[in-house]
């Protein structure tokens, strides 16, 4: 599998993506590993212009960021994928909303249950804090290293995306508020006003909507997604190389994408928010999941 990944990096020298080569950029490394999509290297203008409808001050100033080629999961981690992790490890996430009793259940003996009764396997796994995402990724790295001993001495290779990588992937070469255009349109995503059958009611399957030009699904709407970055109130001093932005006090991390109950101003490529790393903010933690990134050779 390593040689094909090297070949992918060679092929991703420029972000010239067409429908004909999206399938060639997809790979799965092990049983239970997510389907990854190789994202090309490139430069982009991160943040939103002051003229963008719905813009928040935290989305500026706009700045040019260079991104190395990397891979991102085609969809967020699903309920079925997260249950596999719980069944194998007996890891027990904290409740995301104790008042409503929302929590994943891992009683042991290879048993695990999602927060919602009869939860569809292709829903994005939500009700997860930042530590839960990191625990899943650590398990996934152990699994892929067992399948590929050559990776045993490496850190990773799976991780959360940086905030810059996330926005670059969500934009997929576009400069509009959303990858499909400036207007929210109809049935492009799941939110409170997106025109889908799931709007402001329930989660949608991770594959319910069209791929963006990079071949990624569900980057906007449905569920928020954790990134590596600590929260900063604006982009003054932000990295310009695509790396995650740490902070001395990292009590909150950046989440991206918006969720099924957010109005359309949150369903934009540049929209960003902060959530407590321990899931203490119930409105966010019950709506937040994550997708996996991967370093490429």
Backbone bond lengths (Angstrom), bond angles and torsions (degrees), N, CA, C in turn:
res aa  C-N    CA-C-N  psi(-1)  N-CA   C-N-CA  omega(-1)  CA-C   N-CA-C  phi
1 X - - - 1.461 - - 1.519 111.47 -
2 X 1.340 118.69 -25.49 1.462 120.56 -176.17 1.521 111.67 -65.03
3 X 1.338 118.02 -43.61 1.455 119.81 -179.11 1.526 112.65 -60.09
4 X 1.345 119.17 -45.49 1.457 117.86 175.20 1.515 113.27 -57.82
5 X 1.356 118.72 -36.08 1.459 120.08 178.15 1.513 111.14 -66.87
6 X 1.327 117.47 -39.23 1.459 120.37 175.24 1.520 110.09 -60.76
7 X 1.324 116.08 -42.80 1.453 119.87 178.55 1.520 111.21 -62.92
8 X 1.335 116.24 -35.62 1.455 119.55 177.40 1.516 111.54 -61.41
9 X 1.321 116.51 -44.34 1.462 120.14 179.94 1.525 110.55 -60.47
10 X 1.326 116.23 -42.36 1.461 119.86 178.29 1.522 110.85 -60.81
11 X 1.331 116.20 -37.91 1.458 120.76 -177.28 1.517 112.79 -77.81
12 X 1.338 117.50 -15.19 1.453 121.37 -175.70 1.523 112.45 -101.39
13 X 1.306 117.20 29.13 1.465 120.66 -178.86 1.514 111.77 -64.81
14 X 1.321 117.35 -26.29 1.464 121.83 178.10 1.522 108.11 -139.01
15 X 1.343 117.17 147.49 1.456 120.17 -174.55 1.524 112.79 -79.85
16 X 1.321 118.51 57.83 1.449 122.58 177.40 1.523 108.39 -98.54
17 X 1.309 116.35 87.09 1.449 121.99 -173.75 1.525 108.99 -104.25
18 X 1.306 116.61 131.51 1.457 121.68 175.19 1.513 108.81 -127.74
19 X 1.338 115.33 164.10 1.460 119.61 -179.84 1.520 111.96 -60.98
20 X 1.321 116.57 -27.56 1.460 119.94 -176.21 1.524 113.26 -73.13
21 X 1.339 118.07 -22.83 1.472 117.69 -177.62 1.523 114.06 -110.08
22 X 1.333 117.93 3.10 1.465 119.65 178.60 1.524 110.79 -60.13
23 X 1.322 117.21 -45.69 1.457 119.96 -178.85 1.523 111.39 -62.43
24 X 1.324 117.53 -33.41 1.455 120.94 179.82 1.527 111.92 -68.54
25 X 1.334 117.29 -18.61 1.463 120.72 -178.33 1.515 112.85 -96.01
26 X 1.330 117.74 5.80 1.456 121.68 -178.93 1.528 110.51 -97.35
27 X 1.335 116.47 144.67 1.454 120.13 176.72 1.523 110.40 -154.70
28 X 1.325 115.97 153.34 1.462 124.79 174.16 1.516 106.81 -129.42
29 X 1.334 117.51 126.83 1.463 120.67 -171.30 1.516 115.40 -94.22
30 X 1.308 118.26 -23.16 1.458 118.86 -176.68 1.519 108.92 -157.76
31 X 1.309 116.20 166.71 1.455 120.79 175.35 1.523 109.41 -61.88
32 X 1.313 115.32 123.53 1.454 119.79 -178.21 1.509 114.57 89.83
33 X 1.326 118.09 -11.19 1.463 120.43 176.24 1.531 109.65 -71.95
34 X 1.313 117.78 147.70 1.463 119.65 179.73 1.517 111.49 -72.44
35 X 1.319 116.08 157.52 1.462 119.98 172.66 1.522 108.48 -74.37
36 X 1.317 115.93 122.34 1.448 122.48 -177.46 1.527 110.05 -102.43
37 X 1.320 114.80 154.03 1.460 121.64 175.69 1.522 107.77 -125.64
38 X 1.319 116.70 124.49 1.465 120.59 177.93 1.523 109.33 -71.41
39 X 1.322 116.03 126.70 1.464 123.25 -178.26 1.522 108.23 -104.49
40 X 1.316 118.70 129.99 1.468 120.71 -174.39 1.524 112.74 -71.64
41 X 1.317 115.11 154.50 1.463 120.87 171.73 1.525 109.57 -66.27
42 X 1.305 116.35 156.14 1.463 119.56 178.31 1.516 111.94 173.88
43 X 1.313 115.79 179.91 1.459 123.45 176.00 1.518 107.87 -122.89
44 X 1.335 116.14 144.76 1.460 118.74 179.17 1.521 109.76 -150.10
45 X 1.328 114.99 164.14 1.458 121.63 178.31 1.517 107.78 -94.29
46 X 1.333 115.99 108.41 1.458 121.75 -175.79 1.526 110.36 -87.09
47 X 1.329 115.61 142.25 1.449 120.38 -178.47 1.522 110.58 99.64
48 X 1.317 116.11 -176.71 1.465 120.28 -177.52 1.527 110.73 -121.73
49 X 1.333 116.44 149.58 1.461 119.34 174.69 1.531 110.35 -72.38
50 X 1.325 116.83 157.01 1.459 120.55 -178.45 1.523 112.19 -64.20
51 X 1.321 117.06 -16.50 1.460 120.63 -179.08 1.524 112.99 -87.68
52 X 1.347 118.40 -4.74 1.469 119.76 -175.76 1.526 110.57 -73.98
53 X 1.307 116.69 128.49 1.463 121.95 -179.40 1.530 110.39 -61.66
54 X 1.341 116.35 129.37 1.451 121.44 179.10 1.510 114.60 87.50
55 X 1.320 117.61 2.50 1.467 121.60 -175.48 1.528 111.74 -62.14
56 X 1.360 115.26 142.44 1.452 122.85 172.18 1.529 109.12 -109.18
57 X 1.338 116.44 152.96 1.466 120.42 -178.78 1.523 112.17 -59.38
58 X 1.321 118.15 -29.00 1.465 121.83 -178.76 1.526 112.81 -65.66
59 X 1.322 117.64 -9.38 1.459 121.56 -178.49 1.522 112.88 -91.22
60 X 1.305 117.98 11.74 1.459 121.16 -179.15 1.514 111.16 -138.04
61 X 1.329 116.14 173.00 1.472 125.78 -2.73 1.526 111.88 -74.64
62 X 1.343 114.85 151.94 1.457 118.80 174.85 1.529 109.51 -62.93
63 X 1.327 115.59 145.63 1.457 120.61 -177.85 1.528 109.21 -154.38
64 X 1.307 116.27 149.41 1.459 121.39 -178.57 1.526 109.30 -82.06
65 X 1.317 116.44 132.26 1.460 122.92 -179.97 1.524 109.01 -125.70
66 X 1.320 116.29 136.29 1.462 122.21 175.30 1.528 109.00 -98.91
67 X 1.310 116.25 132.46 1.462 122.81 -176.61 1.520 109.98 -117.93
68 X 1.319 116.44 127.90 1.461 120.98 171.49 1.527 109.14 -77.08
69 X 1.321 116.34 154.27 1.458 119.98 175.65 1.526 109.27 -58.76
70 X 1.310 115.65 136.78 1.464 121.77 177.69 1.518 107.09 -149.99
71 X 1.305 117.23 179.34 1.457 121.00 176.56 1.517 109.20 -121.30
72 X 1.329 115.57 146.46 1.455 121.99 179.37 1.524 107.68 -133.50
73 X 1.323 116.44 142.68 1.459 120.11 178.53 1.522 109.90 -61.26
74 X 1.318 115.91 140.47 1.452 120.16 -178.06 1.519 111.47 -61.37
75 X 1.325 117.35 -32.10 1.460 122.29 179.85 1.529 109.34 -135.21
76 X 1.319 117.75 166.39 1.462 118.77 170.04 1.530 110.89 -62.49
77 X 1.325 116.91 159.47 1.461 121.35 173.03 1.528 108.33 -57.80
78 X 1.311 115.83 132.12 1.464 120.58 -176.15 1.526 111.56 -90.62
79 X 1.315 114.66 167.87 1.458 120.69 176.29 1.527 110.68 -58.86
80 X 1.338 117.08 -42.20 1.463 120.66 179.97 1.519 111.35 -63.66
81 X 1.336 117.10 -41.44 1.461 120.50 -179.72 1.519 111.07 -66.11
82 X 1.333 116.56 -40.46 1.464 118.77 -179.81 1.524 111.16 -70.15
83 X 1.315 117.36 -34.17 1.460 119.89 176.74 1.529 111.24 -65.07
84 X 1.331 118.25 -35.93 1.475 120.47 175.04 1.522 110.66 -57.02
85 X 1.328 115.37 -43.57 1.466 121.04 178.54 1.530 111.06 -62.06
86 X 1.324 117.03 -47.11 1.464 120.20 -179.04 1.526 111.54 -64.29
87 X 1.310 117.16 -40.69 1.461 120.79 -178.56 1.521 111.81 -64.22
88 X 1.318 116.36 -36.31 1.468 120.03 -177.28 1.521 112.30 -81.18
89 X 1.327 118.08 -30.81 1.463 121.15 -171.37 1.519 114.03 -109.54
90 X 1.341 118.24 -19.42 1.467 123.01 -172.37 1.526 112.26 63.37
91 X 1.322 117.01 18.77 1.470 120.64 175.70 1.527 108.70 -60.36
92 X 1.332 116.12 138.57 1.460 120.31 -178.56 1.524 110.76 -120.01
93 X 1.338 118.33 103.29 1.474 119.76 175.19 1.522 111.38 -63.96
94 X 1.328 115.30 153.79 1.459 119.99 172.52 1.519 109.94 -70.71
95 X 1.325 118.39 152.88 1.467 119.51 174.22 1.535 110.17 -59.21
96 X 1.319 116.67 137.72 1.468 118.64 177.36 1.521 110.79 -85.60
97 X 1.312 116.52 -19.79 1.462 120.75 174.67 1.525 108.56 -150.37
98 X 1.334 116.89 89.81 1.471 119.64 -178.50 1.520 112.96 -60.54
99 X 1.332 117.74 -29.64 1.457 120.33 -178.32 1.523 111.34 -63.90
100 X 1.331 116.30 -35.63 1.462 121.15 179.60 1.520 112.27 -99.38
101 X 1.338 116.10 -1.41 1.450 119.65 -179.67 1.515 114.48 70.96
102 X 1.327 117.02 26.08 1.463 120.91 -179.18 1.522 110.16 -82.86
103 X 1.313 116.88 114.88 1.460 121.06 179.75 1.525 109.58 -163.21
104 X 1.318 116.14 153.91 1.452 121.90 168.33 1.525 108.44 -80.35
105 X 1.318 117.33 147.69 1.457 121.83 -177.58 1.523 109.34 -119.68
106 X 1.331 116.39 125.34 1.460 122.04 176.89 1.529 108.30 -128.91
107 X 1.327 118.34 79.71 1.466 120.82 -175.10 1.521 114.20 -74.35
108 X 1.336 117.32 -7.82 1.458 119.84 -178.18 1.520 111.52 100.72
109 X 1.349 115.41 -174.98 1.465 121.69 179.91 1.526 111.98 57.69
110 X 1.340 116.06 30.10 1.459 120.43 179.55 1.512 114.37 73.18
111 X 1.332 117.03 19.83 1.452 121.89 -179.28 1.522 110.46 -108.81
112 X 1.314 116.29 144.25 1.462 121.67 175.56 1.516 108.52 -159.16
113 X 1.347 115.50 148.81 1.454 120.79 -176.52 1.533 109.19 -138.08
114 X 1.331 116.93 144.22 1.462 120.18 178.75 1.525 111.32 -79.86
115 X 1.334 117.48 170.86 1.468 120.03 -179.87 1.523 113.23 -64.13
116 X 1.336 117.37 -35.29 1.462 121.06 -177.41 1.523 110.46 -99.65
117 X 1.310 116.85 140.99 1.461 120.20 176.60 1.523 109.69 -65.57
118 X 1.325 116.66 138.24 1.465 122.21 178.16 1.525 112.04 54.86
119 X 1.323 116.05 41.80 1.466 120.46 -178.82 1.527 110.30 -69.25
120 X 1.332 118.21 127.25 1.462 120.45 -179.83 1.528 111.21 -60.73
121 X 1.337 117.88 141.04 1.465 120.18 -176.50 1.519 113.71 -65.79
122 X 1.337 118.26 -21.43 1.460 120.69 -178.66 1.521 113.36 -98.59
123 X 1.314 117.30 10.67 1.462 118.32 167.81 1.528 108.95 -69.74
124 X 1.333 117.93 148.99 1.465 117.88 170.66 1.521 109.90 -66.01
125 X 1.315 116.81 139.87 1.460 120.65 176.86 1.524 108.45 -73.11
126 X 1.330 116.52 116.63 1.469 121.53 178.24 1.522 108.11 -121.11
127 X 1.326 116.34 -166.27 1.473 120.68 -175.85 1.535 109.11 64.53
128 X 1.346 115.52 38.59 1.459 121.10 -175.13 1.518 110.25 -129.60
129 X 1.343 117.08 136.05 1.460 119.72 175.90 1.530 109.50 -94.32
130 X 1.321 115.60 179.82 1.459 121.04 -174.97 1.523 111.48 -62.37
131 X 1.321 116.59 -38.89 1.468 120.48 179.85 1.529 111.26 -65.67
132 X 1.327 117.13 -34.98 1.466 120.25 176.93 1.522 110.70 -62.97
133 X 1.325 115.98 -42.15 1.463 119.76 178.41 1.531 110.79 -61.53
134 X 1.332 116.75 -43.62 1.465 120.36 -179.81 1.530 111.41 -66.53
135 X 1.329 116.87 -35.36 1.466 119.92 178.47 1.523 110.52 -65.67
136 X 1.321 117.18 -42.37 1.463 120.46 177.12 1.527 110.82 -61.79
137 X 1.324 116.89 -43.09 1.461 120.96 -178.37 1.526 110.74 -65.14
138 X 1.328 117.88 -39.75 1.471 120.63 177.45 1.527 110.36 -60.83
139 X 1.332 116.56 -41.91 1.475 120.74 177.35 1.526 110.94 -64.14
140 X 1.335 116.58 -42.85 1.461 120.24 179.91 1.525 110.77 -63.18
141 X 1.323 117.16 -39.16 1.465 120.17 178.10 1.529 111.41 -65.09
142 X 1.312 117.46 -38.60 1.471 119.30 175.88 1.526 110.56 -62.84
143 X 1.309 115.86 -39.73 1.465 119.67 -178.74 1.524 111.48 -66.81
144 X 1.335 117.64 -45.30 1.470 119.39 -177.51 1.518 110.76 -70.42
145 X 1.333 117.94 -31.77 1.465 119.79 178.21 1.532 111.23 -71.32
146 X 1.323 116.63 -30.65 1.462 119.10 175.05 1.518 110.65 -67.77
147 X 1.327 116.20 -34.50 1.464 120.45 178.89 1.523 111.96 -79.14
148 X 1.322 116.25 -25.93 1.469 121.01 -177.16 1.523 108.91 -132.39
149 X 1.324 118.67 85.29 1.466 122.08 -174.99 1.521 114.08 -56.04
150 X 1.326 118.41 -24.22 1.461 120.63 179.58 1.528 111.69 -62.67
151 X 1.345 117.55 -19.88 1.459 121.30 179.78 1.526 113.00 -90.41
152 X 1.324 117.54 -1.29 1.461 121.10 -169.31 1.522 113.37 -58.94
153 X 1.306 118.27 -32.16 1.466 121.02 -176.81 1.519 113.12 -92.03
154 X 1.314 117.09 1.34 1.456 120.35 -177.22 1.520 111.54 -92.25
155 X 1.318 115.64 148.36 1.460 120.31 167.66 1.521 106.66 -77.37
156 X 1.286 117.25 132.26 1.464 118.91 -176.64 1.520 110.48 87.74
157 X 1.339 118.33 -146.08 1.459 127.93 17.27 1.526 114.77 -88.35
158 X 1.357 117.22 -10.01 1.457 118.55 -177.39 1.522 110.90 -85.08
159 X 1.333 115.34 150.80 1.462 121.87 -175.56 1.522 108.10 -164.41
160 X 1.328 116.76 177.14 1.456 120.83 168.65 1.525 109.25 -81.17
161 X 1.318 118.52 150.62 1.459 119.42 174.79 1.525 111.26 -72.38
162 X 1.318 115.93 152.84 1.464 119.08 168.61 1.523 108.24 -71.72
163 X 1.326 115.95 162.94 1.463 119.14 178.68 1.525 110.97 -61.96
164 X 1.329 116.96 -39.35 1.464 120.36 179.49 1.524 110.84 -65.20
165 X 1.330 117.21 -43.60 1.466 119.87 177.01 1.520 110.52 -59.85
166 X 1.325 116.25 -41.33 1.460 120.12 -178.18 1.533 110.01 -61.54
167 X 1.335 117.31 -49.15 1.470 118.74 -178.07 1.527 111.58 -65.86
168 X 1.327 116.61 -39.71 1.459 120.65 177.44 1.528 110.21 -58.43
169 X 1.333 116.50 -44.69 1.459 120.64 -179.81 1.523 111.34 -68.55
170 X 1.334 117.57 -37.62 1.459 120.91 179.89 1.528 110.94 -66.80
171 X 1.317 116.04 -39.81 1.470 119.81 179.45 1.527 111.55 -70.54
172 X 1.311 116.55 -39.08 1.475 121.49 177.75 1.522 111.83 52.76
173 X 1.334 115.78 44.94 1.453 120.53 177.08 1.511 115.05 87.65
174 X 1.319 118.22 -1.60 1.468 121.11 -179.39 1.525 110.33 -94.48
175 X 1.318 115.92 161.71 1.462 121.67 179.23 1.514 112.34 -120.59
176 X 1.310 117.20 1.70 1.459 121.96 179.48 1.528 110.63 -80.95
177 X 1.317 116.06 172.99 1.463 120.49 -176.76 1.532 111.68 -61.35
178 X 1.315 115.78 -32.52 1.461 122.46 177.94 1.516 107.61 -133.53
179 X 1.311 117.92 157.97 1.463 117.39 -174.65 1.518 112.22 -63.59
180 X 1.348 117.64 -24.39 1.465 120.27 -179.76 1.530 112.36 -90.74
181 X 1.340 118.76 -4.43 1.461 121.42 178.48 1.510 111.72 144.92
182 X 1.319 117.32 -176.01 1.462 120.82 -179.83 1.527 112.12 -78.79
183 X 1.317 117.82 -35.65 1.462 121.49 -178.25 1.520 110.51 -83.11
184 X 1.326 115.66 152.95 1.465 120.20 -179.51 1.519 111.23 -67.61
185 X 1.326 117.76 -29.53 1.455 120.63 179.50 1.516 111.68 66.74
186 X 1.319 116.16 -153.36 1.453 121.20 -178.89 1.519 110.26 -137.81
187 X 1.331 115.15 131.07 1.468 123.06 175.51 1.521 113.39 63.06
188 X 1.336 116.40 32.79 1.464 120.72 173.05 1.523 112.05 -95.24
189 X 1.333 116.99 -16.89 1.463 122.14 -176.61 1.518 108.18 -162.61
190 X 1.328 116.53 177.64 1.458 123.44 178.87 1.521 108.68 -112.72
191 X 1.334 116.51 112.44 1.474 121.23 177.39 1.518 108.27 -156.85
192 X 1.289 116.59 -173.51 1.468 122.11 176.97 1.524 108.56 -88.02
193 X 1.331 115.72 78.61 1.452 120.89 -177.95 1.511 113.19 124.83
194 X 1.337 117.50 18.05 1.469 121.49 -179.93 1.526 112.94 -92.16
195 X 1.331 117.09 -8.22 1.459 119.47 177.52 1.515 114.67 78.51
196 X 1.335 117.31 23.21 1.466 120.24 176.84 1.524 109.79 -101.09
197 X 1.320 116.90 166.22 1.465 120.25 179.98 1.530 111.79 -72.25
198 X 1.349 116.77 -13.60 1.467 120.66 -178.44 1.536 112.46 -98.12
199 X 1.325 117.83 -6.09 1.458 122.85 -170.10 1.528 113.89 -45.88
200 X 1.358 114.96 128.59 1.460 122.84 171.24 1.531 112.25 50.12
201 X 1.331 115.71 31.19 1.460 119.39 -176.00 1.518 111.83 -134.94
202 X 1.347 116.15 -47.07 1.453 120.13 -172.99 1.525 108.76 -162.85
203 X 1.317 116.60 160.61 1.457 120.94 174.67 1.527 110.49 -64.90
204 X 1.326 115.32 154.34 1.459 122.20 174.38 1.530 109.25 -108.25
205 X 1.323 119.00 157.77 1.465 120.30 173.07 1.526 110.57 -57.45
206 X 1.324 116.10 149.34 1.468 120.29 -175.86 1.523 112.32 -64.36
207 X 1.341 117.30 -21.42 1.461 120.92 -178.80 1.527 112.62 -105.81
208 X 1.338 116.59 23.56 1.462 120.23 -173.30 1.518 113.61 -74.92
209 X 1.338 117.52 -20.95 1.455 120.16 -173.26 1.530 111.14 -122.11
210 X 1.300 115.38 164.81 1.462 121.40 -175.94 1.521 111.82 -62.42
211 X 1.321 115.74 152.07 1.470 121.73 173.98 1.518 110.19 -70.16
212 X 1.332 115.81 150.19 1.467 118.65 170.75 1.529 108.71 -81.28
213 X 1.332 119.28 177.75 1.462 119.95 -175.67 1.522 115.34 -61.23
214 X 1.328 119.01 -17.22 1.460 121.73 174.72 1.523 112.53 -88.58
215 X 1.336 117.58 -2.22 1.461 120.55 -179.72 1.515 113.88 86.54
216 X 1.333 118.34 20.37 1.465 123.55 -178.82 1.521 109.90 -103.21
217 X 1.323 116.67 145.20 1.458 121.84 -177.86 1.522 111.33 -116.67
218 X 1.340 114.26 144.80 1.459 120.11 172.49 1.515 115.11 69.03
219 X 1.334 118.17 28.00 1.467 119.44 179.63 1.530 111.87 -70.33
220 X 1.317 117.51 -24.77 1.461 120.97 -179.89 1.517 109.57 -122.70
221 X 1.333 116.40 133.45 1.445 122.09 178.48 1.519 113.12 81.65
222 X 1.312 115.76 177.44 1.464 126.13 176.77 1.525 112.27 77.27
223 X 1.340 118.51 -63.06 1.471 120.43 177.68 1.516 109.72 -149.57
224 X 1.328 116.04 143.03 1.453 120.84 172.12 1.527 109.33 -64.71
225 X 1.350 116.63 157.78 1.459 121.20 179.35 1.529 110.33 -131.94
226 X 1.332 115.27 133.81 1.457 120.92 176.97 1.530 111.28 -69.31
227 X 1.330 115.72 146.78 1.460 122.03 168.75 1.529 108.68 -121.46
228 X 1.327 116.62 174.09 1.464 120.57 177.78 1.520 112.50 -71.06
229 X 1.325 117.94 -29.75 1.456 122.44 -165.13 1.512 114.57 -69.55
230 X 1.327 115.49 142.58 1.454 121.64 167.03 1.527 108.61 -73.98
231 X 1.321 116.15 154.31 1.464 120.10 -177.75 1.528 111.16 -76.01
232 X 1.330 116.03 134.39 1.466 123.83 168.29 1.525 107.13 -128.10
233 X 1.319 116.96 146.88 1.455 120.56 -173.02 1.521 113.47 -71.39
234 X 1.320 117.28 -17.92 1.464 121.16 175.76 1.518 107.97 -156.94
235 X 1.336 116.82 -172.02 1.467 120.94 -175.90 1.534 113.76 -100.90
236 X 1.303 117.46 13.67 1.463 119.66 176.92 1.538 108.60 -64.76
237 X 1.327 116.64 118.47 1.454 121.31 -178.79 1.512 114.78 84.98
238 X 1.318 118.06 8.62 1.469 121.00 -177.96 1.524 110.93 -68.78
239 X 1.345 118.47 150.07 1.469 121.14 176.38 1.527 110.77 -60.53
240 X 1.313 115.76 149.10 1.464 120.17 178.95 1.528 111.21 -114.34
241 X 1.340 116.97 10.15 1.466 120.98 -178.70 1.525 112.69 -111.16
242 X 1.328 117.55 11.69 1.458 120.79 178.49 1.513 114.97 83.67
243 X 1.323 118.25 0.25 1.459 120.99 -178.53 1.528 110.33 -78.12
244 X 1.345 117.67 158.20 1.464 119.88 177.18 1.522 111.42 -68.00
245 X 1.319 116.50 152.82 1.462 122.65 -175.92 1.528 108.15 -105.64
246 X 1.327 118.26 107.65 1.467 120.58 179.77 1.528 111.13 -80.69
247 X 1.302 115.66 178.08 1.465 122.07 175.66 1.515 107.59 -154.44
248 X 1.339 115.99 153.96 1.459 119.99 -179.97 1.527 110.74 -63.04
249 X 1.310 115.80 -41.44 1.467 120.95 175.39 1.523 106.93 -111.46
250 X 1.318 116.71 106.40 1.465 120.61 -175.13 1.519 110.21 -110.91
251 X 1.319 115.92 53.77 1.457 120.00 -179.94 1.522 111.71 -72.81
252 X 1.345 116.07 -22.27 1.464 120.32 -179.79 1.527 109.59 -126.48
253 X 1.318 114.85 143.43 1.463 121.31 177.11 1.529 109.82 -116.84
254 X 1.319 114.71 157.70 1.462 120.71 179.22 1.522 109.43 -75.23
255 X 1.324 115.54 133.98 1.462 121.32 169.93 1.523 108.29 -117.67
256 X 1.307 115.11 151.17 1.465 120.56 -173.39 1.530 110.97 -135.47
257 X 1.327 115.45 155.85 1.453 122.05 167.64 1.511 117.16 106.87
258 X 1.333 118.10 -30.30 1.458 120.14 -176.88 1.517 112.14 79.45
259 X 1.328 116.19 169.31 1.465 120.06 -175.09 1.520 111.12 -133.66
260 X 1.333 114.35 179.25 1.467 121.68 -173.91 1.522 113.85 -64.35
261 X 1.336 118.24 -21.12 1.465 119.26 -178.62 1.524 112.77 -105.51
262 X 1.333 118.13 5.67 1.463 121.55 177.84 1.529 111.18 -86.15
263 X 1.330 115.89 146.97 1.460 120.17 174.10 1.527 109.30 -73.51
264 X 1.337 118.83 163.60 1.463 121.47 -170.55 1.523 116.57 -59.07
265 X 1.344 119.30 -22.85 1.462 118.09 -178.79 1.529 112.02 -63.71
266 X 1.334 117.23 -20.11 1.467 120.69 176.80 1.525 111.86 -88.05
267 X 1.317 116.78 -10.88 1.466 121.23 -176.56 1.528 107.15 -99.05
268 X 1.311 115.45 66.49 1.471 123.12 179.73 1.530 108.65 -136.82
269 X 1.328 116.49 154.02 1.466 120.12 -177.85 1.519 112.43 -62.45
270 X 1.339 117.77 -31.76 1.463 121.05 -177.05 1.518 113.34 -91.92
271 X 1.331 118.58 -11.35 1.464 121.14 -175.76 1.524 109.98 -65.05
272 X 1.325 115.79 139.07 1.454 121.05 -177.31 1.525 109.61 -145.16
273 X 1.311 116.13 154.21 1.448 120.48 176.32 1.523 108.17 -148.86
274 X 1.315 115.40 176.24 1.466 121.17 -178.72 1.520 108.98 -123.16
275 X 1.317 116.01 143.61 1.459 121.18 176.07 1.518 109.08 -135.83
276 X 1.304 116.01 146.36 1.451 121.52 179.27 1.522 110.08 -62.40
277 X 1.328 115.95 134.45 1.468 120.30 -176.74 1.518 112.62 -61.20
278 X 1.342 117.37 -26.96 1.464 120.17 -178.07 1.518 112.40 -96.34
279 X 1.341 116.49 10.91 1.454 119.12 176.38 1.507 114.44 74.82
280 X 1.316 118.58 20.28 1.449 121.16 -175.66 1.510 115.33 -71.23
281 X 1.337 117.48 -18.29 1.462 120.66 179.85 1.528 107.79 -93.08
282 X 1.320 116.50 100.40 1.453 120.81 -168.07 1.530 112.65 -60.94
283 X 1.350 116.89 -37.69 1.456 118.73 -178.04 1.522 111.24 -60.47
284 X 1.340 116.49 -38.06 1.458 120.15 -179.87 1.525 112.05 -83.58
285 X 1.323 117.30 -46.17 1.459 119.21 -170.93 1.523 112.20 -64.92
286 X 1.330 117.86 -30.07 1.456 119.17 179.11 1.522 112.16 -75.90
287 X 1.332 117.11 -8.40 1.464 121.88 -176.46 1.520 112.82 -118.17
288 X 1.323 117.93 8.87 1.453 120.74 -170.50 1.516 111.43 -114.99
289 X 1.338 114.64 134.19 1.452 123.24 173.65 1.523 109.11 -129.80
290 X 1.317 116.95 -146.62 1.465 119.11 -178.63 1.511 109.60 -166.29
291 X 1.336 115.66 162.07 1.456 121.10 168.75 1.518 108.87 -129.17
292 X 1.316 115.10 158.75 1.461 122.08 -170.06 1.526 110.90 -94.18
293 X 1.324 115.80 138.00 1.467 121.69 169.45 1.526 108.92 -109.69
294 X 1.328 115.30 162.58 1.455 120.32 179.39 1.510 110.13 -143.94
295 X 1.322 116.00 134.50 1.462 119.95 170.58 1.523 108.95 -65.41
296 X 1.304 117.00 147.91 1.462 121.76 172.04 1.528 108.96 -109.28
297 X 1.313 117.72 153.49 1.488 120.21 -176.31 1.517 111.87 -59.19
